[in-house]
Amino acid sequence: MSDPAEQPETKSSIQITDTDAPMPRQWLSGSLKYDDFTPLTEGGTAELQTCFDKNLHRTVVYKTLHEHLQSSELETARFLREARVTAMIPHPGTVPVYELGRDRSGTLFFTMKKLEGQDLRSILMAISAKDRRVSEKYPLPILVDVLLQACQTVSYAHKVGVIHRDLKPANILVGEFGEVTVLDWGLAKVRGEQAASDAVEAMVETEATGKKAVSMELTQPGKRYGTPLYMSPEQARGDDSLDERTDVYNLGSILFEMLTDKNLVWGNDVEEVLEQVLERPTPIPSEVAPDAEIPPALQAICLKALEKGPADRYDSVNALVQDLTAYRTGRPVSVYRARALVRLIRWRNRNALPLTALVAAIVGAALCWLVLSVI
């Protein structure tokens, strides 16, 4: 499910009547301060609406579970985790969460920033459809910059103990001014989450018994979590020991799509897709798209991220960030040794002005010497 924004939308300008409106003494709190609800989108477990915050005079996104799931302890626990995980990753590349609470009927909700922009999936689909306007706006270097910003957000999440596990183009939003946001942390795995047999139990309220102990192991081992087309092999197997390197693989899948204009895997059903993830050798981007003129260093980065075994991949998203940054700045990439001529050209390009000045100084000195010799 795509979170707070799905379609581009022009934001109205700020009005003085909003910024300078008086605050009533009997101010509204909780869900009472929201008005003008409008459906935005919905997924398998939750629905999102836009609404107007009457205290701050701004439009926000209001998220709730579907009515038939509101009594589910498991879905409620997952909903709470999503809200809190998103709120606890204070990074420019995540969605700010404003409030978590219950409405007058006791239904859980949380509110967050209303984002404007276009998700990466729609951008890549437009490029694939030969939309010239989109292709010109998002050439490969810009797409790599988008991925780099997403990687930096994920790297920060890893630092604070959160693995996303569902990274895909639909969950990366690109704003009008180049801002990149990683969406949908609903399948996140939190550091310290234990195996089901050793799960920590927590007391939760239930109408029937007042209190009941339930497992807080929300992502049980043996089950697959994520989107099949972008799953890592360990996700496809349902391994219970996933670490940050599964996000490295997911990001590599996105880079593969950027380079080749094709999905890394495909199939008629989920089982066929998972079989490809597990059994098929990783395709070489330049062989999949021979006319795409894929930069060798970028291909090497992609293939390193897509190694089947976690131990053979980049050991962290931060390592992937370093190589992508090196590529974008013309420096050597750790997983690719450029030919001597290529390195020389890159060195010359970076040092063109100092070299020109040096040559000019030498020529000038030589001319002065000749003139003085003649005199």
Buried (B, 14 or more C-beta within 10 A) or exposed (E): BBBBBBEEBEEEEEEEEEEEEEEEEEEEEEBEBBEEEEEBBBEEBBBBBBBBBBBEBEBBBBBBBBEEBBEBEEBBBBBBBBBBBBBBBEBEBBBBBBBBEEBEEEEBBBBBBBBBBBBBBBBBBBBEEEBEEBBEBBEBEBBBBBBBBBBBBBBBBBBEBBBBBBBBBBBBBBBEEEBBBBBBBBBBBBEEBEEBEEBEEEEBEEEEEEEEEBBBBBBBBEEBBBBBBBBBBBBBBBBBEBBBBBBBBBBBBBBBBBBBBBBBBEBEEEEEBBBBBBEEEBBBBBEBBEEBEBBBBBBBBBBBBBBBEBEEBBBBBBBBBBBBBBBEEEBBBBBBEBEEEBBEEBEEEEEEEEEEEEEEEEEEEEEEEEEEEEE
